[in-house]
Amino acid sequence: MTRRLLLKRFISSGARRRRGVLGAGVALLALGLVGTACSPVEPAGDTGDDTSGSGESSAGAGQDVFGEPADAAQVKQGGTLTVALSADPDKLDPSLSRSLYSRYVFHTMCEKLYDLGPDAKVVPQLATALPTIAPDGLSLTIPLKEGVKFADGGTFDANAVKTSLNRHLTLAGSARKSELGPITAIDTPDAKTVVIKLSKPFAPLTAALADRAGMVLSPAAVAKLGANFSNAPVCVGPFKFASRVAQNSIKVVKDPQYYDAAKVHLDAIEYRIITDSSIRSANLKSGDAQVADSLSTQDAPTLQQDDTISVLQSQSLGYQGLTINIGNANGIGNPQKQLDTPIAKDPKVRQALALSIDRETLVKTLFNGLNTVACGPVSPKSEFTSDAAQACPPHDPAKAKQLLADAGVTTPYKVEMITSNNPDSLRLAQALQGMVKEGGFDLVIKPVEYAALLDQQDRGDFELLQLGWSGRVDPDANIFNFIGSTGSQNVSGYSNPDVDKLLTDARQATDQAQRVKLYGDVVTKLQEDDPIIYMYRQRNLTGVSKKLLGIQVFPDGVIRAAFAGFAK
């Protein structure tokens, strides 16, 4: 059956299903809320400790299944892999990109200085070893691979790395600038060595270079395209960019110049944008797609029973939350200006909203216990976690109403929330709408397309925003960018000198115990100010046809498809 036929068949049934599921979800949540008055809600399922990367698809909810690398003897050469994506990636420019979905595509075509392994540890990719850090912490020396070519035939070397890092630091609108810290100079003593110099120690730098800040762009393409690099991106990777149809598809094709081309089995990968999770699942079951990202927690248990499909899963390093516009009056990157609304001006109103959310009921009834409660940006699996970092204010709608009264706010207090217009996001929004009513809020839902949502948040054209973050291995990348006064993705416009100092101290600290303490203090402060209300951590749920081998998804949530192949 073709994708077009599947779309026709499931659009109408999906609409009927969404109406039914939304109503049922709210009803379940209402029952759960009533039940909490007399008995505790059972906690979400244990996230499990298995990090073995087992390829078995029979794992229960909570057991990590990362997938296995492909055995070259078991895969055939050639073919086009189709990946069903839940949202259209933003700009395919590592300096400007801000979405998880672009990272899926970058994995195939834009390698980094470093990468993450299944244990979420940093490993070399275009570098040959981890950086050598000077005793004073003010310089990092990075050795590079030799004999590597960009997709346009240009030579990968230290100058190319320097060009990319400088671009990340200086390009207008760069989302990487605040990730890279206090870099003062980038030296290239020879073609295979880069030395990064800092004004102060910067502990998160190596981890930052294992993400988009570490992607190396073709200097020729940068010179030719400038700020329009995303129109025809060129990097080092197993695949190279071929085409893009906005809101529809992205295609990459095998790059014969790739330095490890023998490991690449597929001819091409096509990413198709299918925002409805039920339709993604249907395409997966029909064979029209061989991989589907972000499976609905409603669909995943059924797919696990299908003997033609594997469900990869892992606990996300990130979070889903509500971002409140406090001072983003002029657009991100422009001077902050306090907004003149009660929720923006008074932390009591934001605290009231946080207390109105019953996270455990959300996780249990809306997500089948697959997701887990989150009250802060530090993953419980991080080496930087602590009791303070995982502290969670209780659900207390009565206290929420009292805080609103103390703030002099008339109830119900009306607040507008923008959210993606896909069925899963709308289910969550409607559940929140019913839930926070008890705390004295009238939540008005404003659904928008994902790309429009990103644009609105940047402009500051929102009061409340529902959006998450896929997470990074170092907590700095989950926090500073979003709530630091100079954070390049601080769409809330939040600014607190005390929080800034804690974050800066954590960036400069070389002692892990000190960083752990500092991040715990940061979370305590954030729960007083609530610029972001953290709600839950997703499980990364990815459906994979058993006709395909070698797909892997680690806790960073990125679908690793570059070295996959169809089974013989």
N, C-alpha and C positions, 0 to 999 in steps of 0.2 A: 504494500500500500504506500502511495506517495505521501510526502509530508503535507502537500496541499490538501489531499483528501482527509488526512488525519486532522489537520487544522479545522476543516469544515465540519467534520463529525464532532470534534470536541469543543468547538467554540460554544455552540448552543448548549450542549450538555454541561460544559464547564460553568456557563453562566448559571444554569439551574443549580448545579452542585454548590457554587459559591454562595448562592442565596441560602441554601439549606445548611451548609457548613457554618456560615457566619451566624445564623440564628442559633444553631446547636451549640456553637462555641460560646456564645454569650450566655446561653441558658446553663451550660455546664459551669461556666465561671460563676454565675449567680448562685448555683447550688453549692459550689465550692466555698464561696464567701460566707454563705449562711452556715455551712458546716464548720468553718473555722471558729465560729463563736463558741462552740462547745467541745471541739476536739481538734487536735493538731493535724495539719496536712502532712501526709507522708513525704519525706524528702525525695528529691529526684534521684534517679538511678546513679549508682556509683560510676564514676568515669573510668575506673579500671586502671591498672598499673602495667598492662601488657604493652610494651613498646617493641615487641619482637618483629613487627612488620609482617605477621602471619597473613597469608593470602587467602585464608579460608573465609567464606562468605556467611558462615553459620553463626558468626559472633552475635551475642545478645546485645541489647541496648546497653551501651556503656563500655563495651570492649573495643579497644582500638584495632582497626584493620587498615593498615596503610597501603597494602598491595605489595607485590613483589616485582623486582626488575625482570625484564623479559630474558629468557634463555634463547640465545641466537639460534640454537638448534631446533627450537620449537616454533619459530615464527617464519612466515614467508615474506619475501621482499615485495614491496609495492603496495598500492592501494591508497585510498583516501579515507581518513578517519573523520567522522562527523561528530562534533561535540555540541550538545544542546546547552546553551548558556542562558541563565536566568535574567541577564540584563546586558545591554549594549555597553561594551567598554568605553571609557572616556578616551581622551587623546592618547594615541600610541607614541607618546613622547616621554621617556623616563624622567625628564626634568619636571614635567607638568602633570603627569598622570597621578590620579588619586583614588582609583577604584581597584577593587580586588580583581575584577574581570579583565582589566588590562594586564594584570600580572600573569594570568593564565596564558595570554598570547605572548607576552614577553619571555616567558619560560622557554618557548620554542625558538625565539629569534634574537633575544638580547641577553647574552650571558653576562655574569657579574664577576667582580673580583673574587667574591666568596658566595657560598650557598649554604643552605641548611641541610643536615642529614635527618633521618627519621627520628633521631633522638633530640632534635631541635638544637644540635650543636653546630657551630660554624665550621665549615670545611672549605678548602680552596677550590676555586673554579677556574678563572682566568689567571689567578695568582698560583704560584707553585707551593706556597706555604703560608701559614698564618703570619701576620706582621711581626716584625721585631720592634718592640717598643723600648725607647730609650729609658734609662733609669729615672730620669726626671719626668717622664710621661709627655714630653713636649715634641716628640717626633716618632713617626711610624715608618718603617722601611718595608716595602712590599716587593717581593720578587715576582716577576711575570713569566708566563709561558712564552716560548719562542716558536716561530714557524706558524703563527696563527694569522688568518686573513679575515677581513671583513667581507660581507656578502657582495660588496662592490669591487673586491679585489685588492683594496687597500691593506696596508700592513698594520697589524695590531702591535703597538709598542708603548713605551712609557709616555711619549708625547701625546698619543691618542688618549691615554688615561688622564693626563693632565688637562687636555682640551675638554674632556667630558666633565671632570670635577669642577673646573672653572665655570663651565656652563651651568652646572647644577647650582653653583654658588651665586651666579650673577644674572641669570636669565630672568626677565620680568615675569612674575607669577610663579616662579619655581617653588614647587612643594618640597624640594630637597634641601633648601638652604639651611633651615633650622635643624635638620637631621645631621648635618655634617659638622656642626660645632665651630669652635674658634680657630679655623684654619688661617694661617698667616702666609703660607707659601707652599708651593708644590714643586719640588725639585726632581730633575731627571738626570742623575749622574751618568746613566747609560741607557741603552734602549730597553733593557730588561729589568730596570729598577726604578721605583717611584718612592720618593721620600716626602711624606706629608708633615709639615711643621705646624705647631699649634702655639697659641699664646698661653694656654692653660691646658692641663691634662683633660682628656675627654674620653671617659670610659666607654660610652656606647658606640664609638666610631667603627670598630671592626664589625659589629652587628649591623650598623647602618650600611656598610659596604657589602653586606649579604642581601641587600634589597635593591630597590631602584637607584639609590644613590651610588651603588657600585656597578651599575650598568655602563658599558663603554660604547659610545656612539662613534660611527665612522666620521672622522674629521672632514672628509670630503663632502659627505652628505650634510653635515652641520654647516659647513661653509656655503653650500649651494642653497639649502632650504631655510636656514636660520630658524625663526620661530615657527615655521611651517614644517618642521621635521616630521611631524606625525602624518603628513600626507604621503610620504614614501620613506618610512623609517629604515635605516640600515645599521646593523650591529654585527656582532659575532654570534652565530647560533647554528644549531642543526638545521633550522629552516630559515627561509627569508620571506619577507613580506611580498604578497602577490596582488591582493586586491581587497577592497572594502566597499560594502554597500551599507550606508548608514541605516541603523535600526533593523538590519537584516542579517548580514554575514560578514565574516572576515576570513580570508584564505591565506595560508602560508604554504610554501612549497620547499621541498628538500634543497638544501644548499650543497652542491657538490664540492665547494671549497672548504667546507667545515673540517676542522683539524682532526676530528674523530669520526669521519663519515661512515666508517664501517659499523658503527653502533646505531646508525639511523636506518630504519627499515621501511617506513612509510614514504610514499611519494608526496603526500600533501595532507594537511589538516584544515578542515573547514569548521569554523565556529558559527553556529546558527543561533540567532537570538530568538528564544521562545520564553516569554516572561511567565506564562502560566505553568505552574509546576505539574499539574495533571497532564498537560499536553506534552511536557518534556518526558514525563514517565511513559506516556503512550508511545511517543516516538522511540524511546528506548526499548520497550517491549516489542514493537513492530520491527525493529531493526533499522528504521530510518536514521537513527542516531545510535552510536555505540557507547557514548558517554553522556551522562546528564548531570549537571552540577546542582548543588543546593536542593536536594530532594526535600519535599515536604515531609515533616514528621508524621503527617497523616498517611503518606504513600510508602514511606521507607519500610515499615513492618511487612506490608504486602509484597513489596519487591524482594525482600529477603527470603520469601518463600518460593520465589520463581527460580527454578533450577537452571535458567539460561542467563541469570543476572547475578553479579556480585555487588554488594553494597559496601563501599569503603567508608570508614568512619573514624573520626578522631576528635578530641576535644579542642575547640578553637582556643588560640592564644588571645583572642580579642573579646569583644563584647557587643551587645546590642543595647542601645540606650536612647534617651531623650535629651537633645541639646536645646538649651534655652538661650534665646537671643538677648544678651545683656547689654552689649555695647557695640554690636556690628551694625552701625547706622549708615556707614559710608562704603561698605564692601570690604572684603578681606584684603589686607595689605595697606589699607588706608587708616588714618588715625582713628582710634576708638572713641566712641561718644556714648555716654550712658543713655539708654532708652528710657522714655518717660512712661513706663507701664508698671503696674504693681509687681508683676512677676519678674520684671527686669531689675527693678530698684530694690526690692525687699527679699532678702534670703528666706524670711519666714514663709513667704508664699511658695518659693521653690521647695523648701523643706516639706511644706504641707502636701505638695504634689507627690513628692517622693514617698511620704508616709501613706498616701492613698493607694499605692501600688502594692498588691499582694503578689510578690514574685513567685512564691512557692506554688500558689494556685495557678498562675500563668504557666509555669513549667509543667505542672502535673496535668492540667486539663486541656491546655491549648497545644502542648508540644509532646504529649504522650510520655512525659518523663525523660525524653531524650536530651533536652537541653538542661542546663544547670543554672541555679541562681547566681547572680553577680551583683555586687554592690560597690565595685571599684574596678579600676583598670588593670590591676595586677593579677595575672593568672595564678590560680592556686598551684599550678604545676611549675611555676617559675622558681628558679633558685633564689629569687629576690622576694618571695612571699613571706608573710608573717601574720600573726593573729590580727594585728592592727590593719594590715592591708586587706584582710578578708572580713573585717567587722561589717555587720549588716544591720542597719536600723530596722526595727520591727514594723510590720504593717499595722497602722494605728489611725484609722479614719477619724476617730473621735478627737485625737490630738491634732490631726490635720485641720479639722474645723476650728479648733481653738486657736491654732496658729493664724488662720485666716482672720479670725475675729481680732486677735492681737494686732494684726497688720492693718486693721480698719477696712478690710475688704468685704464688700457685700457678696453674699452667696445666693445662688450658685455663681461662682466666678468663671466667666467665659474666657476660654483660651483656644486659639486656633493652632492646629498641628498639621504640617505637611508631611506626607508619607508617599512612598512609591505606590503606584496604582496596580500592583500585582495582587493576586488573591491572598497570598500568605500575609503580606503586609497589611492588607485591609482587614483580615481576620484579627490580627494583633491590634490594629487601631480600634476596631469595634469593641474588642474585649477590654481595652484600656478605657474606652469611653464609658462603658457600663461600670467599670471598677472605680474610677476616680470620682464618679458622681456621689458616692457615699462619703467621700472626703470633702465635698463642697465645690466640686469643679464641674463646669459644663464644657466638655471637650468637643470642639468642632473639627471634624476631619476634612482635610483638603488633599485629595489624592492627585498626584501629578506623575508624569513620566519620569523615570529614573534620571535621565539626562537633564531634564528641566529642574529636578530636585537639586542636583549638584550645582546648577547655575544659580538657583534661588538662594541656596545656603551661602554661596560665595558673595552674592550681592547683599546679603543680610535681609532678604525679602521673606522673612518668616518670624513667627513668634515662638513656635515650638516645632522641633524637627525630630522625626524618628528615623534614625540611621545608625548603623553600627560600624565596627572597625574589625578587620580580619585578624589583627594582632601581630606582634613581633616578639622575638625572643628576648630582647632587652626592654624592660618596662619604660625606659625613656621614650621609645618610639610609640608607646601607647598613651603617653601622657603629655610630654612637653609640646609637641606639635599642636595639640588640641586645647590646652589650657594655659600654656606659657604665654605671657604677654606678647612675646615676639614670635610665637609659634606660627608656622606658615599655613597651618590649617585650623587656626583658632577662629572658627566661624561664629562662636558664641560671643566673641569680643570681650571675654572675661579677662580681668587683670587683677592680680593680688600680689603685691610685693613680697609678702611672706611666703606664698607658694612658689614664686619665682626663685627666691633664695634657696628654698629647700631643693628645688629641681636642679638649680645650678650647682649646689653643693654635691648632689648625688651624681651629677655628670663628671665632676672633678675628683670624686673620691675613688681611690684605688683599693680600698678595703671593702670586701663584700658585706661584712656585717654592718658597716657604716651605711652602705647604700640600702640595705634591707631596712634599717631603722628610719632612714630618711623617707623612703617610699611609704612606709607605714604612716609617718607624720603627714605626708602629702595627702593620703587618702582621708585621714581624719579631718584635715582642712577642707577638702573637697566636699565631704559630707556635711559640713557646716554651710558652705556656699552653694552647692548643687548647681554649677553651671552645666554639668551633664549628670543626668540621673541614670545610673547604670542599672540594668534590669536582669539580664541573663547572658549566659555564654552559649553560643550555638554548638551543636555537634556538626562537624563538617561531614555531610552526607552526600556521597557521590555514587551514582549508579553506573555500572560498567558491564557491557556485554561480555559473556564468557568466551566469545569468539575473538576477543582482543586480549593480548597479554602485555604486561609492562606498565600499565597505568598505576601511578602512585599519588597519594595525597597525604602529606605530613601535617602536623598541627598548624603550620602557617596557612593552611587552606588552599594552597596553590595546586591545581591539577597538573601533574608532571606527565606529559604525554609525548615528549620529544623522542624517547627511545622505545616507544610502544610498537607493536606490530600485530598483524592478524595471525591467528594460530594456523598452523599447517593442517 
